[in-house]
């Protein structure tokens, strides 16, 4: 818009096309890169890994670490080197877990 004397007046208004940034409620986990709340996949994965490590440490304390929960045989060193939290030998890696038991035998 032109003003008298050739100067320009600029009107500052909020753009109607701009999307408002919603602030999540306190305590909500937010993706630090995107600011999007609700994507808890990374947290769920990290919690699962922590549970696996804690379970392996308990088994170490109990003397059952490196013993297959399905058959009771030793888990191979190469398998444990690849995945120290593994609970089963290669033969039983895909065997279903019986709920409420640790051995599934």
N, C-alpha and C positions, 0 to 999 in steps of 0.2 A: 504494500500500500504506500502511495506517495504522500508525503506531507508538504505543506507549503514551504517553499524555499528549496525544494529538491531533496530534502532528507527523507530517509526511509524509516518507517516505523515497523518494528518487528513485534508481532503478537506471539506470546508464548502460551500455548495451550497444550493440553495433553493430547497426544495422538490417539485417535479412536482405534487405530489398528494395532496399537501396542498391547501385548498381552500382559495383564497384571501379574506380578510375581506373588504367588501365594506363600505365606510363611507357615511352615508346618507347626503343629502344636509342640510345646516343650516336651522333650524326651524322645522325639521322633528321630530315627536314624536317617541321615541324609547323605546321598552320594556327593562327596566333596568336589568331584569334577563337574557334575552337571547340576547339582543342587536339587535333584529330584528325590523326593522322599519315597519310601515304600519299596525300593529295590533292595531286598535283604539277602539276595543270593550269596553275595560275598561273605556276609556275616554268618549265614547258615553254614557255608562251606568251612569257614574258619572254626566255628563251634564244633562241627563234625570232626575236623582234624584234631582239635584239642581233646575231644572225647576219646578218639583212637589212641592218642599218646597217653592219656591218663589210664586207659584200660591196659595198655602195654606195660606201663610202670607197675600197675597192680599185679599183673601176671608175673612180672619180674620178681616182685616182693614175695609172691606166693610160690615161686618156683615152677610156674607153669609156662613161662615165656619160652617160645620156640617149640611148643608142643601144639600140634593141630587140635583144635577144639572139636573136630568132627570124628577123628579116628584115634587120637592119642599118640600118633607117631611124631617123630621129630620133623620140624619144618626145615628144609634145606637152607644152608648158610647163604647160598646165592640168592634165594628168594627173600630172605631176611635182609640181605644187603640192599636189595632193590626197594624193599618196603619193610622197614623195621617194625611197623605196627600190624603187619599181617597176622591173622589169627588162624590161618588154615594152610595146610600143605597144598602143593599144586594139584594133587588128585582131587581135593575137596574144596578148591577155591570157589566153585560155583554152587556147591551144595546148599540147599535151603537151611536156614537157621531155625531150630526149634525154639519157639518163644518160651522164656522162663528158664532156659538151661544155658549153661556156658559151653557144654561139650556137644550137645546135639547128638549124642550117641544113642 
